[in-house]
Amino acid sequence: MLALDGLDVRGEKEAAAALGIRGSTFPARKALDQSRRLGHDKIAQAIALLARADRDLRGERAYPRDVADDLVMELLIAGWRISVGRLARPATSYVSAEALLMRFCKRDLRGRRRSCG
């Protein structure tokens, strides 16, 4: 989607050429449709969220080791859902890492209890 953002692409064949896709144009059509639906601002937000998650997974923020990866992914998903309007916005546009951390200290992604020292 980022590669298509800002290009004057008129159809899926042009999108496939811009993306370097040979054969089926289906992936190019899906990327083009999604790019048009989201628009530049939402694509930029998605890239910023992914960059933040990448830095966090590499250890930029210090989260408890036993919840770090799950928490970073949860923050990424929550941030994305808020940015595209699939969740009601909180009073601020910031997703509280502390609130999610408290949730993770109770249960992991599979619903198992975990302890956070």
KELUMSE-302433 format. One record per atom (N, C-alpha, C, O, CB): residue in three letters; x, z, y. Coordinates in pm, whole numbers, plus 50000, padded with zeros to 5 digits. Glycine has a CB too. Layout:
REM residues N
ALAXZY
...
//
This chain:
REM residues 117
MET500825000049881
MET500005000050000
MET500875000050125
MET500554993350223
MET499065012050000
LEU501965007650121
LEU502835008150238
LEU503444994350265
LEU503594990450381
LEU503945018550217
ALA503784987050160
ALA504364973650177
ALA503354964050240
ALA503754954750311
ALA504834968150042
LEU502084966150217
LEU501044957350271
LEU500594961550411
LEU500014953650485
LEU499844957050177
ASP500874974050447
ASP500434979250575
ASP501094971550689
ASP502324970950697
ASP500744994350586
GLY500304965850775
GLY500814958550890
GLY501034943650865
GLY501264936150960
GLY502084964550933
LEU500954939350740
LEU501094925050712
LEU499754918050731
LEU498704924050711
LEU501634922650569
ASP499804905550769
ASP498584897650783
ASP498324890550650
ASP498504878450638
ASP498694887350902
VAL497894898250551
VAL497634892950417
VAL496144890350406
VAL495334899050435
VAL498124902950306
ARG495794878350364
ARG494374874450363
ARG493734874650226
ARG492504873950215
ARG494224861050421
GLY494514875450122
GLY493914875349989
GLY494854881449887
GLY495994884849917
GLY493544861249948
GLU494344882649765
GLU495134889149662
GLU496364881149622
GLU497364887149581
GLU494274891649542
LYS496324867749631
LYS497514859849599
LYS498624862349700
LYS499794863549663
LYS497164844949594
GLU498274862949828
GLU499264866049931
GLU499794880249913
GLU500984882849933
GLU498654864150071
ALA498904889449877
ALA499324903249854
ALA500284904049736
ALA501294911049741
ALA498094912349830
ALA499964896749628
ALA500844896549511
ALA502224890949547
ALA503244896149502
ALA500214888249397
ALA502244880449628
ALA503514874649671
ALA504304884649756
ALA505514886049739
ALA503274861649750
ALA503614891649846
ALA504284901349932
ALA504834913049851
ALA505874918849887
ALA503314906550039
LEU504144916649743
LEU504574927849659
LEU505534923549548
LEU506094932049478
LEU503364934449598
GLY505734910349532
GLY506624905449428
GLY506024906249288
GLY506754907549190
GLY507904912949431
ILE504694905649281
ILE504004906549152
ILE503764892549098
ILE503244883749167
ILE502654914249166
ARG504154890648974
ARG503894877848907
ARG502824879848801
ARG502634890948752
ARG505184872048844
GLY502144869148766
GLY501094870048664
GLY499784874448727
GLY499324868548824
GLY501494879848554
SER499194884648670
SER497904889548717
SER497984894648860
SER498934901748897
SER497404900648624
THR496994891048940
THR496934895849079
THR496094908549091
THR495874913549202
THR496364884849170
PHE495624913848979
PHE494784925748981
PHE495444937549053
PHE494814943549140
PHE494424929748839
PRO496714941149021
PRO497324952449093
PRO497434950049243
PRO497264959249323
PRO498714955349037
ALA497704937649281
ALA497814934349424
ALA496454935549492
ALA496364940249605
ALA498374920049442
ARG495404931349423
ARG494064932449481
ARG493684947049500
ARG493114950649604
ARG493024925449391
LYS493984955549401
LYS493664969749413
LYS494454976049529
LYS493904983949607
LYS493974977149281
ALA495734972649541
ALA496554978049650
ALA496044973149786
ALA496004980849882
ALA498024974149632
LEU495654960549793
LEU495134954849918
LEU493804961449956
LEU493604965050072
LEU494954939649903
ASP492914963049860
ASP491624969649886
ASP491834983949934
ASP491214988250032
ASP490744969549760
GLN492704991149865
GLN492965005049902
GLN493615005850041
GLN493275014650121
GLN493865011849797
SER494534996950068
SER495204996650198
SER494204994050311
SER494265000550416
SER496294985950199
ARG493304984850289
ARG492284981950390
ARG491324993650408
ARG490924996850520
ARG491494969450352
ARG490965000050297
ARG490025011150302
ARG490625023150375
ARG489955029650455
ARG489595015150160
LEU491895026050348
LEU492525037750408
LEU492965035350552
LEU492765043950638
LEU493705041850326
GLY493555023950577
GLY494085021150710
GLY495455027350731
GLY495935035350650
GLY493125026350816
HIS496075023550840
HIS497455027550868
HIS497645042650875
HIS498575048050815
HIS497915021350998
ASP496765049550946
ASP496945064050967
ASP496905071850836
ASP497735080750815
ASP495855069251061
LYS495975068650749
LYS495865075850621
LYS497035072550529
LYS497495081250454
LYS494525072450552
ILE497515060250533
ILE498685056650452
ILE499895064450502
ILE500675069550422
ILE498955041250459
ALA500045065450633
ALA501165073150691
ALA501065087850652
ALA502075094150622
ALA501175071750845
GLN499845093350652
GLN499655107350609
GLN500045109050463
GLN500685118950427
GLN498205111650631
ALA499665099550380
ALA499985100450238
ALA501505100250216
ALA502015107950135
ALA499335088850161
ILE502205091750287
ILE503665091050275
ILE504295104050323
ILE505245108950262
ILE504215079050356
ALA503785109750432
ALA504305122450482
ALA504075133650380
ALA504955141950359
ALA503645126050617
LEU502895133950318
LEU502615144150216
LEU503525142550096
LEU504025152550042
LEU501145143250172
LEU503755130150052
LEU504665127749940
LEU506095131849973
LEU506785137549889
LEU504625113049899
ALA506525129050095
ALA507875132950137
ALA508015148150139
ALA509035153550096
ALA508175127150277
ARG506995155050189
ARG507015169650191
ARG507085175250049
ARG507865184350022
ARG505775175250264
ALA506285169649958
ALA506295174249818
ALA507655171549755
ALA508165179949680
ALA505175167149737
ASP508255160149784
ASP509565156949729
ASP510605167149776
ASP511405171949695
ASP509975142749770
ARG510595170349904
ARG511535180149956
ARG511295193949895
ARG512245201049864
ARG511445180950108
ASP510035197649878
ASP509715210649819
ASP510145211349673
ASP510655221549628
ASP508225213549831
LEU509945200549599
LEU510375200349459
LEU511895201149446
LEU512405205949345
LEU509865187649390
ARG512585196549547
ARG514055197349547
ARG514545210749600
ARG515755213049609
ARG514645186049631
GLY513615219749636
GLY513985233349672
GLY514065236449819
GLY514665246549856
GLY515245236349612
GLU513495228049907
GLU513555230950050
GLU512815243750086
GLU513285251650168
GLU512985219250130
ARG511665245850024
ARG510925258250044
ARG511145267049921
ARG511215262049808
ARG509395255650068
ALA511235279749943
ALA511475289049832
ALA510145294649782
ALA509545303149847
ALA512415300649876
TYR509705289749668
TYR508525295049601
TYR509005302149475
TYR510085299149424
TYR507485283749567
PRO508215311649424
PRO508615317849297
PRO508845307149190
PRO508035297949174
PRO507545328049250
ARG509935308549119
ARG510365298149024
ARG509285294548921
ARG509135282848886
ARG511605302648952
ASP508545304548872
ASP507595301648766
ASP506325294448813
ASP505535289948731
ASP507205314348698
VAL506125293248944
VAL504945286148995
VAL505295274549086
VAL504405267349131
VAL504055295649068
ALA506565272449115
ALA506985263149220
ALA506445248949199
ALA505795243649289
ALA508475262649226
ASP506695242849084
ASP506295228949064
ASP504775227249070
ASP504275218049134
ASP506815223848932
ASP504065236149002
ASP502605235249004
ASP502055237249145
ASP501125230349186
ASP501995245648910
LEU502625246649218
LEU502165249549354
LEU502415237649446
LEU501545234149526
LEU502865261949409
VAL503575231549436
VAL503885219849520
VAL502895208649491
VAL502405202349584
VAL505335215049496
MET502605206249366
MET501665195549332
MET500255198949380
MET499525190149426
MET501655193049180
GLU499875211649371
GLU498565215849419
GLU498465214049570
GLU497425209749621
GLU498285230449381
LEU499535217449643
LEU499555215449787
LEU499445200649822
LEU498755196949917
LEU500835221349848
LEU500125192349745
LEU500055177849767
LEU498625172849749
LEU498105165549833
LEU501005170349671
ILE497995176549640
ILE496635172049611
ILE495655177349715
ILE494795169949764
ILE496195176449470
ALA495765190149748
ALA494855195949848
ALA495045189349983
ALA494075186350052
ALA495075211149860
GLY496285187250023
GLY496545180650150
GLY495985166550155
GLY495435162350256
GLY498035180350178
TRP496135159250045
TRP495595145650040
TRP494075145650046
TRP493485137850120
TRP496075138549912
ARG493455154449969
ARG491995154849968
ARG491435158750105
ARG490405153550146
ARG491495164649862
ILE492105167650174
ILE491675171250309
ILE491865159450403
ILE490995156650485
ILE492455183450360
SER492985152450391
SER493265141550485
SER492305129850468
SER492025122750565
SER494685136750467
VAL491805127550347
VAL490865116450329
VAL489415121050338
VAL488495113150319
VAL491105109750195
GLY489215133950369
GLY487875138850393
GLY487075142150270
GLY485845142650276
GLY487145129050471
ARG487735144350157
ARG486995147850035
ARG486815162750019
ARG486105167249930
ARG487705142349913
LEU487445170450105
LEU487235184850110
LEU486865188350253
LEU487305181750347
LEU488505192850061
ALA486085198550270
ALA485785203050406
ALA487065208150469
ALA487845215250404
ALA484685214050407
ARG487285204650592
ARG488495209250662
ARG488395224150688
ARG487345229250728
ARG488695201550796
PRO489495231250666
PRO489505245350703
PRO489545246650856
PRO489595236650927
PRO490725252650639
ALA489515258750906
ALA489545260951050
ALA490775254351113
ALA490705249651227
ALA489545275951082
THR491875254051040
THR493045246651085
THR493285235650983
THR492755236150872
THR494315255951100
SER494075225851019
SER494335214850926
SER495455218350830
SER495835209950747
SER494675202151002
TYR495995230450838
TYR497095234850752
TYR496535240650623
TYR495605248750626
TYR497975245150823
VAL497085236550511
VAL496705242250382
VAL497615254150358
VAL498835252750356
VAL496825231650265
SER497045265750340
SER497825278050327
SER498535278650193
SER497895279850088
SER496935290250345
ALA499845277850196
ALA500635279050074
ALA500465292950013
ALA500455294449891
ALA502115276250103
GLU500335303050098
GLU500185316650048
GLU498895318349969
GLU498875325049866
GLU500235326550163
ALA497815312250018
ALA496545313249948
ALA496635306349812
ALA496135311649712
ALA495415307150031
LEU497255294649808
LEU497415287749681
LEU498355295249588
LEU498155295549467
LEU497915273649703
LEU499385301349645
LEU500315309149564
LEU499605320749498
LEU499845323749381
LEU501485314149649
MET498725327449572
MET497975338649514
MET497105333649400
MET496945340549299
MET497125345649620
ARG496525321749416
ARG495695315949310
ARG496545313049187
ARG496125315749074
ARG494995303149359
PHE497735307449208
PHE498615304049097
PHE499135316349026
PHE499415316048906
PHE499765295549145
CYS499285327249099
CYS499775339449036
CYS498765345048938
CYS499115352948850
CYS500115349849141
LYS497535341048951
LYS496505345448859
LYS496395336348738
LYS496285341048625
LYS495165346248930
ARG496415323148761
ARG496255313548651
ARG497085301148677
ARG497305297348793
ARG494765309748632
ASP497555294748570
ASP498275282148586
ASP497295270548575
ASP496085272848568
ASP499395280748481
LEU497795258148574
LEU496915246448572
LEU496085245548446
LEU495025239248446
LEU497735233848586
ARG496535251848339
ARG495775251448213
ARG494845263548198
ARG494205265348094
ARG496735250748094
GLY494785271748302
GLY493885283348299
GLY494485295548235
GLY493805305748221
GLY492645279748227
ARG495755294948194
ARG496395306648132
ARG496805316448242
ARG497165312648353
ARG497635302448047
ARG496745329248206
ARG497185339448301
ARG498695338648317
ARG499425336048220
ARG496765353648255
ARG499155340848438
ARG500595341648462
ARG500865353248555
ARG499985357748629
ARG501145328448520
SER502085357948551
SER502445368848641
SER503465363748741
SER504345355748706
SER503005381048563
CYS503365368148862
CYS504305364448968
CYS504945376949021
CYS504445383349114
CYS503605356549082
GLY506085380448959
GLY506865392248991
GLY506645397949119
GLY507265407949153
GLY508195389648981
//
